[in-house]
Amino acid sequence: MSDQKELCGFLVVLQEQEYPPWVSGRAARPYKGVYRIPAAPTPREAADIPEEAGALDAYVFGDFKDFDTNLIPTYEKAAELLGMFSRSPRRYEIIFCCTHGEEEQLERLASESLSVQPLGYDVAGVEGDYWSIVDDMPESPWAEPFRARLNGHGLFSNKEDAEQYLRAYQNRGEPDWDAGLRVVFVARVLPS
């Protein structure tokens, strides 16, 4: 994993993960990881929520995110984007994500006068839509011990559990096991 780029930055996400009506089971358990980015409409379809159209367009095509990482590099840019979503009937929040040096990153954020609440560790594909194999944990018996380790935010409390889950997922050849999945530390940026 040393050849993978270290990621660090912010995302503007839905406060509550939304699931399509045909998905059952997952909606009952909480999930506060990275896979809460709102879905952007394709060029020929209208936004599901018209009040979000401008913000979604700016999020996808504007200068808010780093196009190599899909992360917003500064809190100021994330806060500006969050403001653009303020007309939406859905509630949004800012989360901080990193794949390395969590303690140092939290100290850096504190030195910038940002207050954060650590939520845990997600395991996600970070190239694109941040699909999470924690949120989409298999119903297979092998995954049950890992499901029992999830905290109240639906994430792993420690990095070692997340790394073990990723290895087990890959060793079993689960869907997209080779899609560049990474362990990602997640913290909520609290409003000031």
MDAnalysis code that builds the backbone (N, CA, C; Angstrom):
import MDAnalysis as mda
import numpy as np

u = mda.Universe.empty(576, n_residues=192, atom_resindex=np.repeat(np.arange(192), 3), trajectory=True)
u.add_TopologyAttr("name", ["N", "CA", "C"] * 192)
u.add_TopologyAttr("resid", np.arange(1, 193))
u.add_TopologyAttr("resname", ["MET", "SER", "ASP", "GLN", "LYS", "GLU", "LEU", "CYS", "GLY", "PHE", "LEU", "VAL", "VAL", "LEU", "GLN", "GLU", "GLN", "GLU", "TYR", "PRO", "PRO", "TRP", "VAL", "SER", "GLY", "ARG", "ALA", "ALA", "ARG", "PRO", "TYR", "LYS", "GLY", "VAL", "TYR", "ARG", "ILE", "PRO", "ALA", "ALA", "PRO", "THR", "PRO", "ARG", "GLU", "ALA", "ALA", "ASP", "ILE", "PRO", "GLU", "GLU", "ALA", "GLY", "ALA", "LEU", "ASP", "ALA", "TYR", "VAL", "PHE", "GLY", "ASP", "PHE", "LYS", "ASP", "PHE", "ASP", "THR", "ASN", "LEU", "ILE", "PRO", "THR", "TYR", "GLU", "LYS", "ALA", "ALA", "GLU", "LEU", "LEU", "GLY", "MET", "PHE", "SER", "ARG", "SER", "PRO", "ARG", "ARG", "TYR", "GLU", "ILE", "ILE", "PHE", "CYS", "CYS", "THR", "HIS", "GLY", "GLU", "GLU", "GLU", "GLN", "LEU", "GLU", "ARG", "LEU", "ALA", "SER", "GLU", "SER", "LEU", "SER", "VAL", "GLN", "PRO", "LEU", "GLY", "TYR", "ASP", "VAL", "ALA", "GLY", "VAL", "GLU", "GLY", "ASP", "TYR", "TRP", "SER", "ILE", "VAL", "ASP", "ASP", "MET", "PRO", "GLU", "SER", "PRO", "TRP", "ALA", "GLU", "PRO", "PHE", "ARG", "ALA", "ARG", "LEU", "ASN", "GLY", "HIS", "GLY", "LEU", "PHE", "SER", "ASN", "LYS", "GLU", "ASP", "ALA", "GLU", "GLN", "TYR", "LEU", "ARG", "ALA", "TYR", "GLN", "ASN", "ARG", "GLY", "GLU", "PRO", "ASP", "TRP", "ASP", "ALA", "GLY", "LEU", "ARG", "VAL", "VAL", "PHE", "VAL", "ALA", "ARG", "VAL", "LEU", "PRO", "SER"])
u.atoms.positions = np.array([
    [0.803, -1.193, 0.000],
    [0.000, 0.000, 0.000],
    [0.847, 1.258, 0.000],
    [2.137, 1.115, 0.128],
    [2.991, 2.287, 0.198],
    [3.045, 3.050, -1.120],
    [2.652, 2.407, -2.239],
    [2.670, 3.095, -3.514],
    [1.409, 3.932, -3.744],
    [0.427, 3.854, -2.841],
    [-0.790, 4.636, -2.968],
    [-0.572, 6.033, -2.400],
    [-1.186, 6.994, -3.052],
    [-1.089, 8.381, -2.613],
    [-1.798, 8.560, -1.272],
    [-1.164, 9.300, -0.374],
    [-1.800, 9.604, 0.900],
    [-2.862, 10.664, 0.654],
    [-4.045, 10.453, 1.219],
    [-5.161, 11.361, 1.009],
    [-5.502, 12.098, 2.288],
    [-5.856, 13.356, 2.131],
    [-6.204, 14.175, 3.283],
    [-7.039, 15.353, 2.789],
    [-8.223, 15.545, 3.365],
    [-9.053, 16.672, 2.968],
    [-10.462, 16.549, 3.510],
    [-11.364, 17.302, 2.916],
    [-12.733, 17.416, 3.409],
    [-13.732, 16.952, 2.353],
    [-14.903, 16.543, 2.822],
    [-16.040, 16.233, 1.961],
    [-17.272, 16.914, 2.546],
    [-18.173, 17.339, 1.694],
    [-19.484, 17.804, 2.123],
    [-20.427, 16.646, 1.846],
    [-21.074, 16.140, 2.895],
    [-21.871, 14.924, 2.800],
    [-23.238, 15.119, 3.445],
    [-24.152, 14.226, 3.096],
    [-25.457, 14.204, 3.747],
    [-25.273, 13.821, 5.218],
    [-26.007, 14.481, 6.110],
    [-25.900, 14.116, 7.519],
    [-26.348, 12.684, 7.760],
    [-27.337, 12.227, 7.018],
    [-27.824, 10.856, 7.127],
    [-27.694, 10.184, 5.773],
    [-27.145, 8.991, 5.749],
    [-27.038, 8.238, 4.506],
    [-28.437, 7.898, 4.014],
    [-28.687, 8.102, 2.728],
    [-29.973, 7.764, 2.135],
    [-29.803, 6.522, 1.270],
    [-30.803, 5.641, 1.347],
    [-30.772, 4.404, 0.580],
    [-31.977, 4.351, -0.351],
    [-31.811, 3.782, -1.542],
    [-32.966, 3.615, -2.429],
    [-33.993, 2.688, -1.778],
    [-35.255, 2.788, -2.171],
    [-36.311, 1.983, -1.543],
    [-36.087, 0.474, -1.628],
    [-35.373, 0.004, -2.636],
    [-35.175, -1.444, -2.787],
    [-34.075, -1.991, -1.874],
    [-33.356, -1.126, -1.178],
    [-32.311, -1.582, -0.258],
    [-32.924, -1.751, 1.123],
    [-32.817, -2.942, 1.673],
    [-33.351, -3.177, 3.014],
    [-32.217, -3.534, 3.959],
    [-32.459, -3.385, 5.229],
    [-31.475, -3.785, 6.234],
    [-30.472, -2.711, 6.593],
    [-29.808, -2.127, 5.602],
    [-28.762, -1.158, 5.903],
    [-29.325, 0.118, 6.511],
    [-30.527, 0.499, 6.120],
    [-31.103, 1.744, 6.619],
    [-31.326, 1.692, 8.127],
    [-31.421, 0.489, 8.682],
    [-31.679, 0.348, 10.109],
    [-30.432, 0.633, 10.944],
    [-29.254, 0.474, 10.359],
    [-28.060, 0.718, 11.167],
    [-27.414, 2.036, 10.744],
    [-26.853, 2.746, 11.695],
    [-26.256, 4.044, 11.372],
    [-24.982, 3.882, 10.551],
    [-24.702, 4.881, 9.743],
    [-23.463, 4.895, 8.985],
    [-23.062, 6.360, 8.796],
    [-21.879, 6.722, 9.261],
    [-21.405, 8.103, 9.178],
    [-20.070, 8.201, 8.448],
    [-19.846, 7.309, 7.496],
    [-18.591, 7.293, 6.760],
    [-18.599, 8.189, 5.537],
    [-17.694, 7.880, 4.620],
    [-17.473, 8.742, 3.452],
    [-18.500, 8.566, 2.353],
    [-19.268, 7.459, 2.376],
    [-20.207, 7.186, 1.290],
    [-21.547, 7.891, 1.522],
    [-21.485, 9.182, 1.766],
    [-22.692, 9.987, 1.950],
    [-22.696, 11.185, 1.003],
    [-21.832, 11.162, 0.013],
    [-21.794, 12.249, -0.964],
    [-23.075, 12.179, -1.783],
    [-23.745, 13.305, -1.989],
    [-24.987, 13.257, -2.772],
    [-24.708, 12.861, -4.219],
    [-25.633, 12.125, -4.790],
    [-25.492, 11.703, -6.186],
    [-25.736, 12.888, -7.103],
    [-24.844, 13.094, -8.032],
    [-24.996, 14.184, -9.003],
    [-25.789, 13.678, -10.194],
    [-26.687, 14.506, -10.710],
    [-27.444, 14.080, -11.891],
    [-26.540, 14.003, -13.121],
    [-26.918, 13.156, -14.063],
    [-26.177, 13.109, -15.321],
    [-26.543, 14.350, -16.131],
    [-25.770, 14.687, -17.161],
    [-26.016, 15.924, -17.899],
    [-27.425, 16.076, -18.470],
    [-28.118, 14.972, -18.778],
    [-29.443, 15.089, -19.388],
    [-30.599, 14.929, -18.404],
    [-30.301, 14.771, -17.127],
    [-31.386, 14.626, -16.163],
    [-31.366, 15.780, -15.164],
    [-32.525, 16.100, -14.645],
    [-32.635, 17.174, -13.663],
    [-32.235, 16.646, -12.287],
    [-31.817, 17.546, -11.437],
    [-31.498, 17.167, -10.065],
    [-32.770, 16.702, -9.370],
    [-32.663, 15.670, -8.529],
    [-33.825, 15.192, -7.777],
    [-34.382, 16.286, -6.886],
    [-33.502, 17.107, -6.358],
    [-33.908, 18.214, -5.487],
    [-33.410, 19.491, -6.149],
    [-34.306, 20.257, -6.769],
    [-33.889, 21.437, -7.539],
    [-33.043, 22.435, -6.752],
    [-33.283, 22.552, -5.452],
    [-32.513, 23.492, -4.629],
    [-31.041, 23.107, -4.523],
    [-30.705, 21.894, -4.930],
    [-29.324, 21.418, -4.853],
    [-28.588, 21.501, -6.192],
    [-29.302, 21.797, -7.264],
    [-28.720, 21.709, -8.606],
    [-27.436, 22.514, -8.745],
    [-27.453, 23.774, -8.336],
    [-26.260, 24.617, -8.467],
    [-25.101, 24.114, -7.621],
    [-25.402, 23.682, -6.397],
    [-24.351, 23.184, -5.504],
    [-23.749, 21.887, -6.042],
    [-24.594, 20.986, -6.549],
    [-24.086, 19.732, -7.104],
    [-23.210, 19.989, -8.323],
    [-23.649, 20.903, -9.168],
    [-22.863, 21.243, -10.350],
    [-21.503, 21.805, -9.943],
    [-21.507, 22.684, -8.945],
    [-20.245, 23.260, -8.468],
    [-19.355, 22.193, -7.821],
    [-19.961, 21.267, -7.088],
    [-19.211, 20.203, -6.422],
    [-18.510, 19.322, -7.456],
    [-19.229, 18.963, -8.517],
    [-18.682, 18.045, -9.513],
    [-17.746, 18.744, -10.492],
    [-18.153, 19.923, -10.972],
    [-17.407, 20.565, -12.059],
    [-16.664, 21.838, -11.657],
    [-16.919, 22.339, -10.474],
    [-16.287, 23.587, -10.041],
    [-14.884, 23.380, -9.515],
    [-14.386, 24.382, -8.830],
    [-13.012, 24.333, -8.321],
    [-12.951, 23.978, -6.832],
    [-13.979, 23.306, -6.333],
    [-13.989, 22.971, -4.911],
    [-13.070, 21.809, -4.580],
    [-13.064, 20.779, -5.398],
    [-12.311, 19.583, -5.045],
    [-11.054, 19.441, -5.893],
    [-10.140, 18.697, -5.369],
    [-8.941, 18.305, -6.091],
    [-9.368, 17.167, -7.021],
    [-9.192, 17.310, -8.306],
    [-9.685, 16.304, -9.243],
    [-8.884, 15.000, -9.192],
    [-7.706, 15.011, -8.590],
    [-6.945, 13.769, -8.432],
    [-7.462, 12.939, -7.258],
    [-7.929, 13.606, -6.208],
    [-8.337, 12.888, -4.992],
    [-9.837, 12.951, -4.721],
    [-10.550, 13.861, -5.363],
    [-11.968, 14.126, -5.106],
    [-12.216, 14.689, -3.715],
    [-11.175, 15.077, -3.004],
    [-11.320, 15.708, -1.694],
    [-11.216, 17.223, -1.840],
    [-11.891, 17.930, -0.962],
    [-11.796, 19.390, -0.915],
    [-10.566, 19.705, -0.064],
    [-9.587, 20.412, -0.608],
    [-8.314, 20.561, 0.111],
    [-8.358, 21.466, 1.345],
    [-9.279, 22.434, 1.408],
    [-9.289, 23.344, 2.554],
    [-10.671, 23.394, 3.199],
    [-10.662, 23.683, 4.486],
    [-11.926, 23.833, 5.201],
    [-12.725, 25.010, 4.649],
    [-12.047, 26.076, 4.277],
    [-12.743, 27.261, 3.772],
    [-13.558, 26.925, 2.521],
    [-12.980, 26.153, 1.605],
    [-13.706, 25.752, 0.396],
    [-14.877, 24.831, 0.755],
    [-14.661, 23.927, 1.709],
    [-15.742, 23.021, 2.137],
    [-16.883, 23.824, 2.765],
    [-16.549, 24.819, 3.584],
    [-17.584, 25.644, 4.215],
    [-18.355, 26.448, 3.163],
    [-17.653, 26.934, 2.148],
    [-18.324, 27.664, 1.065],
    [-19.311, 26.742, 0.338],
    [-18.893, 25.517, 0.048],
    [-19.773, 24.566, -0.620],
    [-20.948, 24.184, 0.280],
    [-20.698, 23.982, 1.558],
    [-21.768, 23.678, 2.494],
    [-22.824, 24.785, 2.469],
    [-22.385, 26.034, 2.399],
    [-23.316, 27.160, 2.304],
    [-24.180, 27.085, 1.058],
    [-23.630, 26.567, -0.032],
    [-24.405, 26.436, -1.269],
    [-25.519, 25.404, -1.134],
    [-25.350, 24.447, -0.240],
    [-26.378, 23.433, -0.004],
    [-27.424, 23.882, 1.018],
    [-27.303, 25.071, 1.562],
    [-28.189, 25.503, 2.650],
    [-29.653, 25.640, 2.235],
    [-29.937, 25.791, 0.954],
    [-31.331, 25.899, 0.483],
    [-32.007, 24.537, 0.346],
    [-31.243, 23.481, 0.445],
    [-31.780, 22.128, 0.271],
    [-32.645, 21.729, 1.472],
    [-33.681, 20.927, 1.235],
    [-34.441, 20.380, 2.361],
    [-33.657, 19.295, 3.118],
    [-32.605, 18.760, 2.479],
    [-31.759, 17.775, 3.153],
    [-30.666, 18.511, 3.920],
    [-30.183, 17.900, 4.989],
    [-29.139, 18.491, 5.820],
    [-27.782, 17.907, 5.446],
    [-26.798, 18.787, 5.397],
    [-25.426, 18.420, 5.034],
    [-24.476, 18.765, 6.165],
    [-23.293, 18.164, 6.118],
    [-22.237, 18.477, 7.071],
    [-20.885, 18.286, 6.390],
    [-19.852, 18.755, 7.059],
    [-18.481, 18.617, 6.558],
    [-17.795, 17.527, 7.366],
    [-17.120, 16.625, 6.645],
    [-16.289, 15.643, 7.325],
    [-14.851, 15.795, 6.839],
    [-13.936, 15.423, 7.705],
    [-12.516, 15.402, 7.390],
    [-12.125, 13.946, 7.190],
    [-11.330, 13.678, 6.171],
    [-10.907, 12.314, 5.851],
    [-9.404, 12.285, 5.628],
    [-8.779, 11.202, 6.070],
    [-7.361, 11.020, 5.742],
    [-7.020, 9.538, 5.790],
    [-5.984, 9.173, 5.060],
    [-5.540, 7.784, 5.012],
    [-4.238, 7.573, 5.781],
    [-3.788, 8.582, 6.481],
    [-2.508, 8.473, 7.192],
    [-2.437, 9.522, 8.305],
    [-1.634, 9.290, 9.311],
    [-1.304, 10.280, 10.327],
    [-2.486, 10.969, 10.977],
    [-3.479, 10.198, 11.419],
    [-4.696, 10.793, 11.962],
    [-4.425, 11.737, 13.133],
    [-3.590, 11.316, 14.061],
    [-3.344, 12.140, 15.250],
    [-2.691, 13.468, 14.878],
    [-1.713, 13.422, 13.976],
    [-1.065, 14.660, 13.538],
    [-2.056, 15.557, 12.796],
    [-2.908, 14.941, 11.990],
    [-3.901, 15.724, 11.241],
    [-4.895, 16.391, 12.194],
    [-5.316, 15.672, 13.234],
    [-6.237, 16.262, 14.202],
    [-5.577, 17.422, 14.948],
    [-4.297, 17.278, 15.267],
    [-3.570, 18.382, 15.909],
    [-3.492, 19.589, 14.980],
    [-3.255, 19.336, 13.698],
    [-3.192, 20.426, 12.725],
    [-4.532, 21.146, 12.637],
    [-5.629, 20.391, 12.597],
    [-6.950, 21.008, 12.531],
    [-7.238, 21.825, 13.782],
    [-6.831, 21.310, 14.941],
    [-7.026, 22.060, 16.194],
    [-6.225, 23.354, 16.169],
    [-5.030, 23.324, 15.581],
    [-4.217, 24.547, 15.501],
    [-4.847, 25.570, 14.557],
    [-5.728, 25.094, 13.653],
    [-6.464, 25.983, 12.753],
    [-7.811, 26.382, 13.355],
    [-7.990, 26.094, 14.662],
    [-9.215, 26.405, 15.410],
    [-10.447, 25.681, 14.886],
    [-10.253, 24.493, 14.319],
    [-11.382, 23.671, 13.888],
    [-11.660, 22.626, 14.960],
    [-12.904, 22.478, 15.290],
    [-13.312, 21.490, 16.271],
    [-13.844, 20.274, 15.515],
    [-13.301, 19.097, 15.830],
    [-13.705, 17.895, 15.126],
    [-14.094, 16.797, 16.102],
    [-14.966, 15.917, 15.650],
    [-15.386, 14.754, 16.412],
    [-14.982, 13.511, 15.631],
    [-13.981, 12.756, 16.094],
    [-13.613, 11.523, 15.401],
    [-14.797, 10.562, 15.362],
    [-15.044, 9.982, 14.182],
    [-16.153, 9.050, 14.010],
    [-15.682, 7.608, 13.873],
    [-14.497, 7.404, 13.313],
    [-13.970, 6.057, 13.155],
    [-13.294, 5.855, 11.825],
    [-13.137, 4.588, 11.460],
    [-12.429, 4.205, 10.243],
    [-13.386, 3.510, 9.275],
    [-13.389, 3.996, 8.061],
    [-14.178, 3.427, 6.980],
    [-13.216, 2.658, 6.072],
    [-13.743, 1.814, 5.215],
    [-12.960, 1.158, 4.175],
    [-13.705, 1.438, 2.884],
    [-13.061, 2.190, 1.996],
    [-13.790, 2.682, 0.822],
    [-12.889, 2.768, -0.398],
    [-13.534, 2.739, -1.547],
    [-12.860, 3.070, -2.793],
    [-12.830, 4.583, -2.874],
    [-11.673, 5.154, -2.908],
    [-11.565, 6.613, -2.827],
    [-11.328, 7.267, -4.184],
    [-11.411, 6.496, -5.231],
    [-11.284, 7.053, -6.572],
    [-12.684, 7.130, -7.166],
    [-13.336, 8.233, -7.024],
    [-14.683, 8.370, -7.582],
    [-15.710, 8.717, -6.536],
    [-16.644, 7.795, -6.297],
    [-17.782, 8.123, -5.444],
    [-17.619, 7.721, -3.983],
    [-16.467, 7.258, -3.591],
    [-16.203, 6.887, -2.200],
    [-17.122, 5.774, -1.702],
    [-17.393, 4.782, -2.570],
    [-18.202, 3.637, -2.194],
    [-17.547, 2.916, -1.024],
    [-18.331, 2.572, -0.016],
    [-17.815, 1.984, 1.209],
    [-18.204, 0.518, 1.342],
    [-17.208, -0.337, 1.622],
    [-17.512, -1.740, 1.887],
    [-17.864, -1.952, 3.357],
    [-17.809, -0.893, 4.157],
    [-18.325, -0.976, 5.523],
    [-19.835, -0.742, 5.473],
    [-20.264, 0.305, 4.783],
    [-21.693, 0.556, 4.624],
    [-22.349, -0.586, 3.853],
    [-21.632, -1.137, 2.905],
    [-22.147, -2.210, 2.046],
    [-21.542, -3.556, 2.470],
    [-21.481, -3.788, 3.785],
    [-20.851, -5.004, 4.300],
    [-21.646, -6.241, 3.873],
    [-20.951, -7.270, 3.399],
    [-21.643, -8.493, 2.977],
    [-22.437, -9.119, 4.129],
    [-23.512, -9.787, 3.771],
    [-24.333, -10.507, 4.756],
    [-23.743, -11.880, 5.057],
    [-22.616, -12.214, 4.466],
    [-21.978, -13.524, 4.630],
    [-21.556, -13.754, 6.087],
    [-21.563, -15.021, 6.516],
    [-21.155, -15.343, 7.889],
    [-19.740, -14.865, 8.241],
    [-18.826, -14.864, 7.274],
    [-17.461, -14.430, 7.585],
    [-17.417, -12.981, 8.050],
    [-18.393, -12.158, 7.645],
    [-18.387, -10.729, 7.984],
    [-19.008, -10.438, 9.351],
    [-19.728, -11.387, 9.920],
    [-20.419, -11.153, 11.206],
    [-19.486, -10.651, 12.311],
    [-18.304, -11.253, 12.508],
    [-17.422, -10.742, 13.565],
    [-17.001, -9.285, 13.328],
    [-16.880, -8.910, 12.065],
    [-16.518, -7.520, 11.752],
    [-17.696, -6.589, 12.007],
    [-18.888, -7.029, 11.676],
    [-20.087, -6.221, 11.915],
    [-20.215, -5.920, 13.412],
    [-19.862, -6.896, 14.238],
    [-19.946, -6.725, 15.690],
    [-18.936, -5.693, 16.204],
    [-17.917, -5.404, 15.432],
    [-16.889, -4.435, 15.856],
    [-17.230, -2.990, 15.482],
    [-18.318, -2.780, 14.738],
    [-18.663, -1.418, 14.323],
    [-19.152, -0.609, 15.519],
    [-18.778, 0.662, 15.538],
    [-19.181, 1.538, 16.630],
    [-20.548, 2.164, 16.348],
    [-20.974, 3.079, 17.174],
    [-22.269, 3.739, 17.043],
    [-22.411, 4.581, 15.793],
    [-21.319, 4.835, 15.088],
    [-21.355, 5.586, 13.834],
    [-21.308, 4.653, 12.621],
    [-21.342, 3.346, 12.889],
    [-21.300, 2.381, 11.793],
    [-19.930, 2.252, 11.171],
    [-18.892, 2.604, 11.921],
    [-17.501, 2.539, 11.455],
    [-16.684, 1.732, 12.455],
    [-15.459, 1.390, 12.077],
    [-14.561, 0.715, 13.002],
    [-13.938, 1.750, 13.939],
    [-13.825, 1.393, 15.203],
    [-13.239, 2.314, 16.180],
    [-11.729, 2.404, 16.066],
    [-11.094, 1.345, 15.563],
    [-9.638, 1.416, 15.434],
    [-9.208, 0.956, 14.041],
    [-8.061, 1.436, 13.665],
    [-7.523, 1.187, 12.326],
    [-7.233, -0.293, 12.085],
    [-6.772, -0.981, 13.125],
    [-6.419, -2.389, 12.971],
    [-7.632, -3.225, 12.557],
    [-8.793, -2.972, 13.160],
    [-10.001, -3.708, 12.775],
    [-10.362, -3.436, 11.317],
    [-10.237, -2.176, 10.900],
    [-10.546, -1.813, 9.507],
    [-9.578, -2.506, 8.549],
    [-8.291, -2.555, 8.913],
    [-7.304, -3.218, 8.060],
    [-7.562, -4.715, 7.972],
    [-7.935, -5.338, 9.096],
    [-8.256, -6.769, 9.085],
    [-9.466, -7.043, 8.201],
    [-10.480, -6.202, 8.298],
    [-11.676, -6.368, 7.473],
    [-11.320, -6.235, 5.991],
    [-10.512, -5.249, 5.639],
    [-10.111, -5.063, 4.248],
    [-9.373, -6.299, 3.736],
    [-8.432, -6.833, 4.516],
    [-7.699, -8.034, 4.101],
    [-8.651, -9.223, 3.912],
    [-9.580, -9.416, 4.852],
    [-10.531, -10.534, 4.751],
    [-11.412, -10.363, 3.513],
    [-11.855, -9.155, 3.250],
    [-12.701, -8.866, 2.087],
    [-11.949, -9.192, 0.792],
    [-10.701, -8.751, 0.727],
    [-9.885, -8.998, -0.463],
    [-9.546, -10.486, -0.608],
    [-9.210, -11.143, 0.488],
    [-8.858, -12.565, 0.440],
    [-10.018, -13.431, -0.038],
    [-11.240, -12.984, 0.208],
    [-12.421, -13.739, -0.220],
    [-12.888, -13.347, -1.619],
    [-12.213, -12.403, -2.226],
    [-12.566, -11.987, -3.579],
    [-13.965, -11.400, -3.682],
    [-14.379, -10.659, -2.662],
    [-15.703, -10.032, -2.661],
    [-15.776, -9.002, -3.799],
    [-16.987, -8.516, -4.142],
    [-17.130, -7.567, -5.257],
    [-16.175, -6.379, -5.157],
    [-15.524, -6.099, -6.264],
    [-14.583, -4.980, -6.385],
    [-13.448, -5.045, -5.369],
    [-13.066, -6.254, -4.978],
    [-11.989, -6.425, -4.003],
    [-10.688, -5.782, -4.468],
    [-10.528, -5.636, -5.775],
    [-9.281, -5.091, -6.336],
    [-9.450, -3.644, -6.821],
    [-10.445, -2.931, -6.300],
    [-10.772, -1.587, -6.788],
    [-10.074, -0.458, -6.023],
    [-8.935, -0.728, -5.442],
    [-8.195, 0.336, -4.756],
    [-8.821, 0.755, -3.435],
    [-9.404, -0.192, -2.722],
    [-10.028, 0.102, -1.432],
    [-8.971, 0.542, -0.421],
    [-9.343, 1.507, 0.410],
    [-8.406, 2.058, 1.405],
    [-9.088, 2.217, 2.758],
    [-8.315, 2.162, 3.808],
    [-8.795, 2.509, 5.146],
    [-8.733, 4.026, 5.254],
    [-9.865, 4.618, 5.652],
    [-9.981, 6.079, 5.704],
    [-10.467, 6.497, 7.089],
    [-9.693, 7.345, 7.764],
    [-10.125, 7.926, 9.028],
    [-11.151, 9.012, 8.737],
    [-12.230, 9.057, 9.513],
    [-13.309, 10.019, 9.286],
    [-13.604, 10.767, 10.568],
    [-13.712, 12.090, 10.471],
    [-14.099, 12.931, 11.621],
    [-15.090, 13.983, 11.145],
    [-16.081, 14.260, 11.948],
    [-17.053, 15.313, 11.654],
    [-16.457, 16.652, 12.084],
    [-16.557, 17.639, 11.226],
    [-16.129, 18.989, 11.580],
    [-17.334, 19.664, 12.211],
    [-17.195, 20.033, 13.461],
    [-18.320, 20.611, 14.189],
    [-18.515, 22.077, 13.814],
    [-19.771, 22.515, 13.701],
    [-20.019, 23.917, 13.365],
    [-19.436, 24.831, 14.438],
    [-18.898, 25.956, 13.993],
    [-18.293, 26.886, 14.968],
    [-19.296, 27.926, 15.406],
])
